[in-house]
Amino acid sequence: MTPEINKAADKMKYVKTNWDKAPDGPTKDAVLKHCQADEKAHTAKNDAETNKELDAATHALA
């Protein structure tokens, strides 16, 4: 794997783990929207958008 792929995979693991722990509410909803957009961008092979959405999801969890 390339470093960028590992970086994205690590971000996704972080987001998934922390999303599972988050209480229901607006934060969890916001992260879910970013994750859905991330999956859509990933399917379209749009790496820039994928990373943008993962960063936004990470920020929403902070």
BELHU-V371649 format. One record per backbone hydrogen bond with DSSP energy under -1.0 kcal/mol. NH is the residue of the N-H (numbers start at 1). CO is the residue of the C=O. Records with the same first field share a line. If there is no record, write none. Layout:
# BELHU-V371649
NH->CO + CO
This chain:
# BELHU-V371649
6->2
7->3
8->4
9->5
10->6
11->7
12->8
13->9
14->10
15->11
16->12
17->13
18->14
19->15
20->16
21->17
22->18
29->25
30->26
31->27
32->28
33->29
34->30
35->31
36->32
37->33
38->34
39->35
40->36
41->37
42->38
43->39
44->40
45->42
46->41
50->46
51->47
52->48
53->49
54->50
55->51
56->52
57->53
58->54
59->55
60->56
61->57
